[in-house]
């Protein structure tokens, strides 16, 4: 019997709904080593982020009952128990710097991991969960054959809007699917992301082929590898395309600006989802619109900096109209807690 936290509960939910397909449980040692060392499951499918269950010490149990809030919710049919290696963190994150939020979080986890299939003991934990069967059925009923998935952890700004509209030129529809699980201090709260998108959907995206629903899983800030992980999740949700832009899932200067795109190019043939690789959008004062270097060579530009936008909102200022829709900023500023 082991008590689990909300994050582990969410991993269980995401495995059982099929969000983490083809996983049917927490990774055993064979899958874990294969993912860490070669970005593939032992069966050969591309997978880039380990999904594991950590424990304090070795045990002999054949199954482990998992409790959440004093209630049995699931059990693990134990296949093996193994220990992570010291250099695994660098292989996953590309760094061992403890200032990296993903590294910092991983270092707090226990060294032993339990691999095994998960069975539910309480089906009610799936109520209200993001369910691939439901999203696929929704897309089918709408008659959408091509759907682009968009990952974000931020309230919408003009650069994101540019990417949304580009994707709608490629595909029948756009699935805006913000991540609302654990995020680092200073990131937008779930409420700020949701109200920002609610406003932009009401005012600017009304009657467009756009579907909005949140994704509950923690940010790892693992850059390129997390970009691929995000693409796999959206494929499982029914997306045929996935947007990877500038520094996807990055933090600080740990990853190259287009490093995630380069990894996506290498893995594209094995992903079974088309990756849309878009350059960084910015505002050109000469063109007087949002552009990228692929369609504008002027030097008189304003980069749409998420850091600048957050600083302005922290100071209760509305960012310039070139950066963010005024209606979105006003809605976000009404909140008590804009940032984590």
Phi and psi restraints in degrees (value plus and minus 20) as a CYANA .aco file:
   2 UNK   PHI    -155.7  -115.7
   2 UNK   PSI     113.3   153.3
   3 UNK   PHI    -101.0   -61.0
   3 UNK   PSI     114.6   154.6
   4 UNK   PHI    -134.9   -94.9
   4 UNK   PSI     138.1   178.1
   5 UNK   PHI    -112.5   -72.5
   5 UNK   PSI     156.9   196.9
   6 UNK   PHI     -84.2   -44.2
   6 UNK   PSI     -53.0   -13.0
   7 UNK   PHI     -87.3   -47.3
   7 UNK   PSI     -61.5   -21.5
   8 UNK   PHI     -86.2   -46.2
   8 UNK   PSI     -61.2   -21.2
   9 UNK   PHI     -76.0   -36.0
   9 UNK   PSI     -62.1   -22.1
  10 UNK   PHI     -86.6   -46.6
  10 UNK   PSI     -57.2   -17.2
  11 UNK   PHI     -78.3   -38.3
  11 UNK   PSI     -63.7   -23.7
  12 UNK   PHI     -81.7   -41.7
  12 UNK   PSI     -65.1   -25.1
  13 UNK   PHI     -80.1   -40.1
  13 UNK   PSI     -65.4   -25.4
  14 UNK   PHI     -87.9   -47.9
  14 UNK   PSI     -50.3   -10.3
  15 UNK   PHI     -90.9   -50.9
  15 UNK   PSI     -64.8   -24.8
  16 UNK   PHI     -94.2   -54.2
  16 UNK   PSI     -48.1    -8.1
  17 UNK   PHI     -97.4   -57.4
  17 UNK   PSI     -38.5     1.5
  18 UNK   PHI      77.1   117.1
  18 UNK   PSI     -15.6    24.4
  19 UNK   PHI     -81.5   -41.5
  19 UNK   PSI     -53.7   -13.7
  20 UNK   PHI    -122.5   -82.5
  20 UNK   PSI       4.3    44.3
  21 UNK   PHI     -74.5   -34.5
  21 UNK   PSI     117.2   157.2
  22 UNK   PHI    -114.5   -74.5
  22 UNK   PSI      -3.7    36.3
  23 UNK   PHI     -87.0   -47.0
  23 UNK   PSI     117.8   157.8
  24 UNK   PHI    -138.4   -98.4
  24 UNK   PSI     -10.9    29.1
  25 UNK   PHI    -196.8  -156.8
  25 UNK   PSI    -190.7  -150.7
  26 UNK   PHI     -94.6   -54.6
  26 UNK   PSI     124.5   164.5
  27 UNK   PHI     -82.6   -42.6
  27 UNK   PSI     113.8   153.8
  28 UNK   PHI    -101.5   -61.5
  28 UNK   PSI     159.3   199.3
  29 UNK   PHI     -83.0   -43.0
  29 UNK   PSI     -55.3   -15.3
  30 UNK   PHI     -86.0   -46.0
  30 UNK   PSI     -67.0   -27.0
  31 UNK   PHI     -88.1   -48.1
  31 UNK   PSI     -62.0   -22.0
  32 UNK   PHI     -78.4   -38.4
  32 UNK   PSI     -69.9   -29.9
  33 UNK   PHI     -84.2   -44.2
  33 UNK   PSI     -58.5   -18.5
  34 UNK   PHI     -86.0   -46.0
  34 UNK   PSI     -61.0   -21.0
  35 UNK   PHI     -86.7   -46.7
  35 UNK   PSI     -67.1   -27.1
  36 UNK   PHI     -84.9   -44.9
  36 UNK   PSI     -61.0   -21.0
  37 UNK   PHI    -107.6   -67.6
  37 UNK   PSI     -49.8    -9.8
  38 UNK   PHI    -156.9  -116.9
  38 UNK   PSI     -14.1    25.9
  39 UNK   PHI      41.0    81.0
  39 UNK   PSI      11.1    51.1
  40 UNK   PHI    -161.5  -121.5
  40 UNK   PSI     129.2   169.2
  41 UNK   PHI     -89.5   -49.5
  41 UNK   PSI     144.2   184.2
  42 UNK   PHI     -83.1   -43.1
  42 UNK   PSI     -40.2    -0.2
  43 UNK   PHI    -107.0   -67.0
  43 UNK   PSI     -24.1    15.9
  44 UNK   PHI      86.6   126.6
  44 UNK   PSI     -34.1     5.9
  45 UNK   PHI     -91.4   -51.4
  45 UNK   PSI     123.1   163.1
  46 UNK   PHI     -83.7   -43.7
  46 UNK   PSI     110.3   150.3
  47 UNK   PHI    -177.0  -137.0
  47 UNK   PSI     111.8   151.8
  48 UNK   PHI    -139.1   -99.1
  48 UNK   PSI     -34.5     5.5
  49 UNK   PHI    -142.3  -102.3
  49 UNK   PSI     103.5   143.5
  50 UNK   PHI     -85.2   -45.2
  50 UNK   PSI     118.1   158.1
  51 UNK   PHI    -136.1   -96.1
  51 UNK   PSI      84.3   124.3
  52 UNK   PHI    -153.8  -113.8
  52 UNK   PSI     140.6   180.6
  53 UNK   PHI    -135.7   -95.7
  53 UNK   PSI     100.2   140.2
  54 UNK   PHI    -122.6   -82.6
  54 UNK   PSI     124.9   164.9
  55 UNK   PHI    -156.1  -116.1
  55 UNK   PSI     145.6   185.6
  56 UNK   PHI     -92.9   -52.9
  56 UNK   PSI     -58.6   -18.6
  57 UNK   PHI    -170.8  -130.8
  57 UNK   PSI     146.9   186.9
  58 UNK   PHI     -86.1   -46.1
  58 UNK   PSI     120.9   160.9
  59 UNK   PHI    -153.7  -113.7
  59 UNK   PSI     144.0   184.0
  60 UNK   PHI    -126.9   -86.9
  60 UNK   PSI     -17.1    22.9
  61 UNK   PHI     -85.6   -45.6
  61 UNK   PSI     123.3   163.3
  62 UNK   PHI    -104.1   -64.1
  62 UNK   PSI     -42.5    -2.5
  63 UNK   PHI    -166.4  -126.4
  63 UNK   PSI     132.4   172.4
  64 UNK   PHI    -142.9  -102.9
  64 UNK   PSI     104.0   144.0
  65 UNK   PHI    -105.5   -65.5
  65 UNK   PSI     110.7   150.7
  66 UNK   PHI    -126.9   -86.9
  66 UNK   PSI     111.3   151.3
  67 UNK   PHI    -133.6   -93.6
  67 UNK   PSI     121.2   161.2
  68 UNK   PHI    -154.8  -114.8
  68 UNK   PSI     104.8   144.8
  69 UNK   PHI      33.4    73.4
  69 UNK   PSI      25.4    65.4
  70 UNK   PHI      45.4    85.4
  70 UNK   PSI       3.9    43.9
  71 UNK   PHI    -152.1  -112.1
  71 UNK   PSI     114.3   154.3
  72 UNK   PHI     -84.4   -44.4
  72 UNK   PSI     106.5   146.5
  73 UNK   PHI    -139.9   -99.9
  73 UNK   PSI     -50.2   -10.2
  74 UNK   PHI    -184.0  -144.0
  74 UNK   PSI     150.6   190.6
  75 UNK   PHI    -158.9  -118.9
  75 UNK   PSI     129.6   169.6
  76 UNK   PHI    -124.8   -84.8
  76 UNK   PSI     104.8   144.8
  77 UNK   PHI    -104.9   -64.9
  77 UNK   PSI      81.7   121.7
  78 UNK   PHI     -84.7   -44.7
  78 UNK   PSI     100.6   140.6
  79 UNK   PHI    -118.2   -78.2
  79 UNK   PSI     -62.0   -22.0
  80 UNK   PHI    -182.8  -142.8
  80 UNK   PSI     144.5   184.5
  81 UNK   PHI    -147.5  -107.5
  81 UNK   PSI     111.7   151.7
  82 UNK   PHI    -162.5  -122.5
  82 UNK   PSI     150.4   190.4
  83 UNK   PHI    -137.4   -97.4
  83 UNK   PSI     118.5   158.5
  84 UNK   PHI     -94.2   -54.2
  84 UNK   PSI     140.8   180.8
  85 UNK   PHI    -121.2   -81.2
  85 UNK   PSI     137.5   177.5
  86 UNK   PHI     -81.8   -41.8
  86 UNK   PSI     -52.5   -12.5
  87 UNK   PHI    -111.4   -71.4
  87 UNK   PSI     -15.1    24.9
  88 UNK   PHI     -84.4   -44.4
  88 UNK   PSI     -57.7   -17.7
  89 UNK   PHI     -80.8   -40.8
  89 UNK   PSI     -63.7   -23.7
  90 UNK   PHI     -86.2   -46.2
  90 UNK   PSI     -56.1   -16.1
  91 UNK   PHI     -85.1   -45.1
  91 UNK   PSI     -56.2   -16.2
  92 UNK   PHI     -98.4   -58.4
  92 UNK   PSI     -66.2   -26.2
  93 UNK   PHI    -122.0   -82.0
  93 UNK   PSI     -31.9     8.1
  94 UNK   PHI      56.8    96.8
  94 UNK   PSI     -11.5    28.5
  95 UNK   PHI    -180.8  -140.8
  95 UNK   PSI     138.8   178.8
  96 UNK   PHI    -135.8   -95.8
  96 UNK   PSI     -10.1    29.9
  97 UNK   PHI     -83.0   -43.0
  97 UNK   PSI     101.2   141.2
  98 UNK   PHI     -92.8   -52.8
  98 UNK   PSI     -25.5    14.5
  99 UNK   PHI     -99.6   -59.6
  99 UNK   PSI     -36.3     3.7
 100 UNK   PHI     -91.2   -51.2
 100 UNK   PSI     103.4   143.4
 101 UNK   PHI     -81.5   -41.5
 101 UNK   PSI     -54.0   -14.0
 102 UNK   PHI     -89.8   -49.8
 102 UNK   PSI     -61.9   -21.9
 103 UNK   PHI     -82.7   -42.7
 103 UNK   PSI     -66.6   -26.6
 104 UNK   PHI     -75.6   -35.6
 104 UNK   PSI     -65.6   -25.6
 105 UNK   PHI     -88.1   -48.1
 105 UNK   PSI     -62.2   -22.2
 106 UNK   PHI     -85.3   -45.3
 106 UNK   PSI     -55.3   -15.3
 107 UNK   PHI     -85.4   -45.4
 107 UNK   PSI     -41.1    -1.1
 108 UNK   PHI    -102.5   -62.5
 108 UNK   PSI     -30.7     9.3
 109 UNK   PHI    -100.0   -60.0
 109 UNK   PSI     140.9   180.9
 110 UNK   PHI     -97.4   -57.4
 110 UNK   PSI     134.6   174.6
 111 UNK   PHI     -98.7   -58.7
 111 UNK   PSI     -48.7    -8.7
 112 UNK   PHI    -105.9   -65.9
 112 UNK   PSI     122.7   162.7
 113 UNK   PHI    -148.1  -108.1
 113 UNK   PSI     124.7   164.7
 114 UNK   PHI    -127.9   -87.9
 114 UNK   PSI     106.2   146.2
 115 UNK   PHI    -126.0   -86.0
 115 UNK   PSI     119.3   159.3
 116 UNK   PHI     145.5   185.5
 116 UNK   PSI     139.4   179.4
 117 UNK   PHI     -87.3   -47.3
 117 UNK   PSI     126.5   166.5
 118 UNK   PHI    -125.6   -85.6
 118 UNK   PSI     114.4   154.4
 119 UNK   PHI    -139.6   -99.6
 119 UNK   PSI     119.4   159.4
 120 UNK   PHI    -103.5   -63.5
 120 UNK   PSI     121.0   161.0
 121 UNK   PHI    -130.8   -90.8
 121 UNK   PSI     -28.4    11.6
 122 UNK   PHI    -165.2  -125.2
 122 UNK   PSI      78.4   118.4
 123 UNK   PHI     -86.8   -46.8
 123 UNK   PSI     -36.6     3.4
 124 UNK   PHI     -86.9   -46.9
 124 UNK   PSI     -36.9     3.1
 125 UNK   PHI     -87.6   -47.6
 125 UNK   PSI     -35.6     4.4
 126 UNK   PHI    -106.8   -66.8
 126 UNK   PSI     -28.5    11.5
 127 UNK   PHI     -83.1   -43.1
 127 UNK   PSI     108.0   148.0
 128 UNK   PHI      59.9    99.9
 128 UNK   PSI     -18.2    21.8
 129 UNK   PHI     -95.8   -55.8
 129 UNK   PSI     130.7   170.7
 130 UNK   PHI     -84.6   -44.6
 130 UNK   PSI      98.6   138.6
 131 UNK   PHI    -141.5  -101.5
 131 UNK   PSI      96.7   136.7
 132 UNK   PHI     -75.4   -35.4
 132 UNK   PSI     -54.1   -14.1
 133 UNK   PHI     -82.6   -42.6
 133 UNK   PSI     -59.5   -19.5
 134 UNK   PHI     -93.6   -53.6
 134 UNK   PSI     -60.6   -20.6
 135 UNK   PHI     -87.0   -47.0
 135 UNK   PSI     -60.6   -20.6
 136 UNK   PHI     -84.0   -44.0
 136 UNK   PSI     -60.4   -20.4
 137 UNK   PHI     -85.6   -45.6
 137 UNK   PSI     -59.5   -19.5
 138 UNK   PHI     -81.9   -41.9
 138 UNK   PSI     -67.1   -27.1
 139 UNK   PHI     -80.6   -40.6
 139 UNK   PSI     -58.5   -18.5
 140 UNK   PHI     -85.5   -45.5
 140 UNK   PSI     -64.9   -24.9
 141 UNK   PHI     -86.0   -46.0
 141 UNK   PSI     -48.0    -8.0
 142 UNK   PHI     -99.9   -59.9
 142 UNK   PSI     -32.6     7.4
 143 UNK   PHI      57.5    97.5
 143 UNK   PSI       2.9    42.9
 144 UNK   PHI    -107.6   -67.6
 144 UNK   PSI      99.6   139.6
 145 UNK   PHI    -113.5   -73.5
 145 UNK   PSI     -50.8   -10.8
 146 UNK   PHI    -144.8  -104.8
 146 UNK   PSI     105.6   145.6
 147 UNK   PHI    -150.3  -110.3
 147 UNK   PSI     106.0   146.0
 148 UNK   PHI    -114.4   -74.4
 148 UNK   PSI     108.0   148.0
 149 UNK   PHI    -109.6   -69.6
 149 UNK   PSI     118.2   158.2
 150 UNK   PHI    -144.1  -104.1
 150 UNK   PSI      99.7   139.7
 151 UNK   PHI    -115.9   -75.9
 151 UNK   PSI     116.0   156.0
 152 UNK   PHI    -174.8  -134.8
 152 UNK   PSI     139.5   179.5
 153 UNK   PHI    -145.0  -105.0
 153 UNK   PSI      -8.9    31.1
 154 UNK   PHI    -141.9  -101.9
 154 UNK   PSI     140.2   180.2
 155 UNK   PHI     -85.9   -45.9
 155 UNK   PSI     129.5   169.5
 156 UNK   PHI     -90.7   -50.7
 156 UNK   PSI     118.1   158.1
 157 UNK   PHI    -148.7  -108.7
 157 UNK   PSI    -199.2  -159.2
 158 UNK   PHI     -84.7   -44.7
 158 UNK   PSI     -53.3   -13.3
 159 UNK   PHI     -85.3   -45.3
 159 UNK   PSI     -61.7   -21.7
 160 UNK   PHI     -82.9   -42.9
 160 UNK   PSI     -62.8   -22.8
 161 UNK   PHI     -79.4   -39.4
 161 UNK   PSI     -59.9   -19.9
 162 UNK   PHI     -79.4   -39.4
 162 UNK   PSI     -64.2   -24.2
 163 UNK   PHI     -85.9   -45.9
 163 UNK   PSI     -59.1   -19.1
 164 UNK   PHI     -77.9   -37.9
 164 UNK   PSI     -68.3   -28.3
 165 UNK   PHI     -89.5   -49.5
 165 UNK   PSI     -55.5   -15.5
 166 UNK   PHI     -80.7   -40.7
 166 UNK   PSI     -64.7   -24.7
 167 UNK   PHI     -82.7   -42.7
 167 UNK   PSI     -56.7   -16.7
 168 UNK   PHI     -89.2   -49.2
 168 UNK   PSI     -38.5     1.5
 169 UNK   PHI     -96.6   -56.6
 169 UNK   PSI     -46.6    -6.6
 170 UNK   PHI    -107.7   -67.7
 170 UNK   PSI     -57.4   -17.4
 171 UNK   PHI    -142.7  -102.7
 171 UNK   PSI     143.7   183.7
 172 UNK   PHI     -85.6   -45.6
 172 UNK   PSI     -52.4   -12.4
 173 UNK   PHI    -173.0  -133.0
 173 UNK   PSI     146.2   186.2
 174 UNK   PHI    -145.6  -105.6
 174 UNK   PSI     109.6   149.6
 175 UNK   PHI    -125.5   -85.5
 175 UNK   PSI      82.6   122.6
 176 UNK   PHI    -104.5   -64.5
 176 UNK   PSI      95.6   135.6
 177 UNK   PHI    -152.0  -112.0
 177 UNK   PSI      52.5    92.5
 178 UNK   PHI     -84.6   -44.6
 178 UNK   PSI     122.7   162.7
 179 UNK   PHI    -104.4   -64.4
 179 UNK   PSI     106.8   146.8
 180 UNK   PHI    -145.0  -105.0
 180 UNK   PSI      -1.6    38.4
 181 UNK   PHI    -100.5   -60.5
 181 UNK   PSI    -177.8  -137.8
 182 UNK   PHI     -76.6   -36.6
 182 UNK   PSI     115.4   155.4
 183 UNK   PHI    -158.8  -118.8
 183 UNK   PSI     143.4   183.4
 184 UNK   PHI     -93.3   -53.3
 184 UNK   PSI     140.6   180.6
 185 UNK   PHI     -78.9   -38.9
 185 UNK   PSI     114.1   154.1
 186 UNK   PHI      81.3   121.3
 186 UNK   PSI     -35.7     4.3
 187 UNK   PHI     -96.5   -56.5
 187 UNK   PSI     143.8   183.8
 188 UNK   PHI     -85.7   -45.7
 188 UNK   PSI     124.5   164.5
 189 UNK   PHI     -91.4   -51.4
 189 UNK   PSI     142.6   182.6
 190 UNK   PHI     -77.9   -37.9
 190 UNK   PSI     -62.7   -22.7
 191 UNK   PHI     -83.2   -43.2
 191 UNK   PSI     -60.3   -20.3
 192 UNK   PHI     -83.6   -43.6
 192 UNK   PSI     -61.5   -21.5
 193 UNK   PHI     -84.1   -44.1
 193 UNK   PSI     -64.8   -24.8
 194 UNK   PHI     -88.0   -48.0
 194 UNK   PSI     -63.9   -23.9
 195 UNK   PHI     -90.2   -50.2
 195 UNK   PSI     -53.1   -13.1
 196 UNK   PHI     -82.4   -42.4
 196 UNK   PSI     -64.7   -24.7
 197 UNK   PHI     -93.2   -53.2
 197 UNK   PSI     -53.7   -13.7
 198 UNK   PHI     -79.9   -39.9
 198 UNK   PSI     -62.1   -22.1
 199 UNK   PHI     -89.0   -49.0
 199 UNK   PSI     -65.8   -25.8
 200 UNK   PHI     -88.0   -48.0
 200 UNK   PSI     -51.6   -11.6
 201 UNK   PHI     -88.3   -48.3
 201 UNK   PSI     -58.7   -18.7
 202 UNK   PHI     -87.6   -47.6
 202 UNK   PSI     -64.6   -24.6
 203 UNK   PHI    -110.0   -70.0
 203 UNK   PSI     -62.5   -22.5
 204 UNK   PHI    -132.7   -92.7
 204 UNK   PSI     -43.2    -3.2
 205 UNK   PHI    -129.7   -89.7
 205 UNK   PSI      -7.0    33.0
 206 UNK   PHI     -77.6   -37.6
 206 UNK   PSI     109.0   149.0
 207 UNK   PHI      50.9    90.9
 207 UNK   PSI      -9.6    30.4
 208 UNK   PHI    -107.3   -67.3
 208 UNK   PSI     142.7   182.7
 209 UNK   PHI     -99.8   -59.8
 209 UNK   PSI      53.4    93.4
 210 UNK   PHI    -147.8  -107.8
 210 UNK   PSI     112.2   152.2
 211 UNK   PHI    -136.3   -96.3
 211 UNK   PSI     116.5   156.5
 212 UNK   PHI    -145.6  -105.6
 212 UNK   PSI     107.0   147.0
 213 UNK   PHI    -178.3  -138.3
 213 UNK   PSI     126.5   166.5
 214 UNK   PHI    -107.7   -67.7
 214 UNK   PSI     135.8   175.8
 215 UNK   PHI    -134.0   -94.0
 215 UNK   PSI     103.5   143.5
 216 UNK   PHI    -122.6   -82.6
 216 UNK   PSI      82.3   122.3
 217 UNK   PHI    -182.0  -142.0
 217 UNK   PSI     129.6   169.6
 218 UNK   PHI     -90.3   -50.3
 218 UNK   PSI     128.6   168.6
 219 UNK   PHI     -90.9   -50.9
 219 UNK   PSI     119.3   159.3
 220 UNK   PHI    -124.7   -84.7
 220 UNK   PSI     -39.8     0.2
 221 UNK   PHI      38.3    78.3
 221 UNK   PSI      17.1    57.1
 222 UNK   PHI    -115.1   -75.1
 222 UNK   PSI      -4.8    35.2
 223 UNK   PHI      37.4    77.4
 223 UNK   PSI    -144.8  -104.8
 224 UNK   PHI     -74.2   -34.2
 224 UNK   PSI     -64.9   -24.9
 225 UNK   PHI     -86.2   -46.2
 225 UNK   PSI     -55.5   -15.5
 226 UNK   PHI     -92.9   -52.9
 226 UNK   PSI     -50.2   -10.2
 227 UNK   PHI     -79.8   -39.8
 227 UNK   PSI     -63.1   -23.1
 228 UNK   PHI     -87.5   -47.5
 228 UNK   PSI     -61.4   -21.4
 229 UNK   PHI     -77.3   -37.3
 229 UNK   PSI     -64.6   -24.6
 230 UNK   PHI     -83.4   -43.4
 230 UNK   PSI     -57.4   -17.4
 231 UNK   PHI     -85.0   -45.0
 231 UNK   PSI     -62.2   -22.2
 232 UNK   PHI     -82.4   -42.4
 232 UNK   PSI     -63.3   -23.3
 233 UNK   PHI     -79.6   -39.6
 233 UNK   PSI     -64.3   -24.3
 234 UNK   PHI     -89.6   -49.6
 234 UNK   PSI     -52.1   -12.1
 235 UNK   PHI     -80.7   -40.7
 235 UNK   PSI     -65.2   -25.2
 236 UNK   PHI     -82.5   -42.5
 236 UNK   PSI     -48.7    -8.7
 237 UNK   PHI    -100.9   -60.9
 237 UNK   PSI     -26.3    13.7
 238 UNK   PHI      88.5   128.5
 238 UNK   PSI     -17.1    22.9
 239 UNK   PHI     -93.6   -53.6
 239 UNK   PSI     123.2   163.2
 240 UNK   PHI    -118.2   -78.2
 240 UNK   PSI     -39.0     1.0
 241 UNK   PHI    -154.4  -114.4
 241 UNK   PSI     137.1   177.1
 242 UNK   PHI    -164.4  -124.4
 242 UNK   PSI     115.2   155.2
 243 UNK   PHI    -108.4   -68.4
 243 UNK   PSI     106.5   146.5
 244 UNK   PHI    -143.6  -103.6
 244 UNK   PSI      97.2   137.2
 245 UNK   PHI    -128.3   -88.3
 245 UNK   PSI    -160.3  -120.3
 246 UNK   PHI     -95.4   -55.4
 246 UNK   PSI     109.3   149.3
 247 UNK   PHI      28.4    68.4
 247 UNK   PSI      29.7    69.7
 248 UNK   PHI     -79.3   -39.3
 248 UNK   PSI     107.7   147.7
 249 UNK   PHI      40.5    80.5
 249 UNK   PSI       0.1    40.1
 250 UNK   PHI    -107.4   -67.4
 250 UNK   PSI     152.4   192.4
 251 UNK   PHI    -173.4  -133.4
 251 UNK   PSI     119.2   159.2
 252 UNK   PHI      36.7    76.7
 252 UNK   PSI    -159.4  -119.4
 253 UNK   PHI    -134.7   -94.7
 253 UNK   PSI      10.0    50.0
 254 UNK   PHI     -94.5   -54.5
 254 UNK   PSI     -43.8    -3.8
 255 UNK   PHI    -149.4  -109.4
 255 UNK   PSI     132.7   172.7
 256 UNK   PHI     -86.6   -46.6
 256 UNK   PSI     131.8   171.8
 257 UNK   PHI     -73.6   -33.6
 257 UNK   PSI     -61.8   -21.8
 258 UNK   PHI    -137.5   -97.5
 258 UNK   PSI       5.9    45.9
 259 UNK   PHI     -84.5   -44.5
 259 UNK   PSI     -57.1   -17.1
 260 UNK   PHI     -84.2   -44.2
 260 UNK   PSI     -58.2   -18.2
 261 UNK   PHI     -85.8   -45.8
 261 UNK   PSI     -58.1   -18.1
 262 UNK   PHI     -84.6   -44.6
 262 UNK   PSI     -61.0   -21.0
 263 UNK   PHI     -86.0   -46.0
 263 UNK   PSI     -59.7   -19.7
 264 UNK   PHI     -81.1   -41.1
 264 UNK   PSI     -58.9   -18.9
 265 UNK   PHI     -82.1   -42.1
 265 UNK   PSI     -61.2   -21.2
 266 UNK   PHI     -86.5   -46.5
 266 UNK   PSI     -54.6   -14.6
 267 UNK   PHI    -119.0   -79.0
 267 UNK   PSI     -24.8    15.2
 268 UNK   PHI     -69.1   -29.1
 268 UNK   PSI     -65.5   -25.5
 269 UNK   PHI     -84.3   -44.3
 269 UNK   PSI     -41.3    -1.3
 270 UNK   PHI    -123.7   -83.7
 270 UNK   PSI     -17.1    22.9
 271 UNK   PHI    -111.2   -71.2
 271 UNK   PSI     -46.5    -6.5
 272 UNK   PHI      42.1    82.1
 272 UNK   PSI       7.2    47.2
 273 UNK   PHI    -170.6  -130.6
 273 UNK   PSI     115.6   155.6
 274 UNK   PHI     -98.9   -58.9
 274 UNK   PSI     107.7   147.7
 275 UNK   PHI    -113.6   -73.6
 275 UNK   PSI     106.0   146.0
 276 UNK   PHI    -113.8   -73.8
 276 UNK   PSI      94.0   134.0
 277 UNK   PHI    -121.6   -81.6
 277 UNK   PSI      86.8   126.8
 278 UNK   PHI    -131.1   -91.1
 278 UNK   PSI     121.0   161.0
 279 UNK   PHI     -96.0   -56.0
 279 UNK   PSI     145.0   185.0
 280 UNK   PHI     -84.5   -44.5
 280 UNK   PSI     103.9   143.9
 281 UNK   PHI    -100.7   -60.7
 281 UNK   PSI     126.7   166.7
 282 UNK   PHI    -169.4  -129.4
 282 UNK   PSI     147.6   187.6
 283 UNK   PHI    -114.1   -74.1
 283 UNK   PSI     106.1   146.1
 284 UNK   PHI    -120.8   -80.8
 284 UNK   PSI     103.7   143.7
 285 UNK   PHI     -91.2   -51.2
 285 UNK   PSI     -45.2    -5.2
 286 UNK   PHI     -97.6   -57.6
 286 UNK   PSI     -69.7   -29.7
 287 UNK   PHI     -94.6   -54.6
 287 UNK   PSI     -41.1    -1.1
 288 UNK   PHI      38.8    78.8
 288 UNK   PSI      23.1    63.1
 289 UNK   PHI    -184.3  -144.3
 289 UNK   PSI     152.1   192.1
 290 UNK   PHI     -97.9   -57.9
 290 UNK   PSI     110.5   150.5
 291 UNK   PHI    -161.0  -121.0
 291 UNK   PSI    -197.2  -157.2
 292 UNK   PHI    -156.0  -116.0
 292 UNK   PSI     154.2   194.2
 293 UNK   PHI     -87.7   -47.7
 293 UNK   PSI     -35.3     4.7
 294 UNK   PHI     -93.5   -53.5
 294 UNK   PSI     -40.0     0.0
 295 UNK   PHI    -149.5  -109.5
 295 UNK   PSI     -10.6    29.4
 296 UNK   PHI    -174.5  -134.5
 296 UNK   PSI     113.0   153.0
 297 UNK   PHI    -135.0   -95.0
 297 UNK   PSI     -10.9    29.1
 298 UNK   PHI     -88.9   -48.9
 298 UNK   PSI     135.0   175.0
 299 UNK   PHI    -121.2   -81.2
 299 UNK   PSI     -34.4     5.6
 300 UNK   PHI    -105.3   -65.3
 300 UNK   PSI      60.3   100.3
 301 UNK   PHI    -147.7  -107.7
 301 UNK   PSI     141.3   181.3
 302 UNK   PHI    -141.9  -101.9
 302 UNK   PSI      97.2   137.2
 303 UNK   PHI     -93.7   -53.7
 303 UNK   PSI     117.9   157.9
 304 UNK   PHI    -107.5   -67.5
 304 UNK   PSI      72.7   112.7
 305 UNK   PHI    -110.5   -70.5
 305 UNK   PSI     100.4   140.4
 306 UNK   PHI     -82.5   -42.5
 306 UNK   PSI     -54.0   -14.0
 307 UNK   PHI     -83.8   -43.8
 307 UNK   PSI     -64.8   -24.8
 308 UNK   PHI     -82.6   -42.6
 308 UNK   PSI     -62.2   -22.2
 309 UNK   PHI     -82.1   -42.1
 309 UNK   PSI     -64.5   -24.5
 310 UNK   PHI     -82.9   -42.9
 310 UNK   PSI     -61.2   -21.2
 311 UNK   PHI     -82.7   -42.7
 311 UNK   PSI     -60.3   -20.3
 312 UNK   PHI     -86.6   -46.6
 312 UNK   PSI     -63.4   -23.4
 313 UNK   PHI     -85.8   -45.8
 313 UNK   PSI     -55.6   -15.6
 314 UNK   PHI     -81.6   -41.6
 314 UNK   PSI     -51.3   -11.3
 315 UNK   PHI    -111.9   -71.9
 315 UNK   PSI      -7.0    33.0
 316 UNK   PHI      43.3    83.3
 316 UNK   PSI       9.5    49.5
 317 UNK   PHI    -125.0   -85.0
 317 UNK   PSI     125.2   165.2
 318 UNK   PHI    -106.6   -66.6
 318 UNK   PSI     103.0   143.0
 319 UNK   PHI     -81.4   -41.4
 319 UNK   PSI     138.0   178.0
 320 UNK   PHI     -75.7   -35.7
 320 UNK   PSI     131.4   171.4
 321 UNK   PHI     -82.4   -42.4
 321 UNK   PSI     -43.2    -3.2
 322 UNK   PHI     -90.0   -50.0
 322 UNK   PSI     -40.5    -0.5
 323 UNK   PHI    -117.6   -77.6
 323 UNK   PSI     -61.8   -21.8
 324 UNK   PHI    -172.4  -132.4
 324 UNK   PSI     123.0   163.0
 325 UNK   PHI     -82.3   -42.3
 325 UNK   PSI     113.0   153.0
 326 UNK   PHI     -79.1   -39.1
 326 UNK   PSI     -61.5   -21.5
 327 UNK   PHI     -82.2   -42.2
 327 UNK   PSI     -57.6   -17.6
 328 UNK   PHI     -87.3   -47.3
 328 UNK   PSI     -66.9   -26.9
 329 UNK   PHI     -80.8   -40.8
 329 UNK   PSI     -62.4   -22.4
 330 UNK   PHI     -82.7   -42.7
 330 UNK   PSI     -60.3   -20.3
 331 UNK   PHI     -87.1   -47.1
 331 UNK   PSI     -61.4   -21.4
 332 UNK   PHI     -85.9   -45.9
 332 UNK   PSI     -60.2   -20.2
 333 UNK   PHI     -88.7   -48.7
 333 UNK   PSI     -33.3     6.7
 334 UNK   PHI     -93.2   -53.2
 334 UNK   PSI     -38.0     2.0
 335 UNK   PHI     -96.8   -56.8
 335 UNK   PSI     131.8   171.8
 336 UNK   PHI     -94.2   -54.2
 336 UNK   PSI     -61.7   -21.7
 337 UNK   PHI    -142.5  -102.5
 337 UNK   PSI      87.2   127.2
 338 UNK   PHI    -111.7   -71.7
 338 UNK   PSI     -52.4   -12.4
 339 UNK   PHI    -144.6  -104.6
 339 UNK   PSI     132.1   172.1
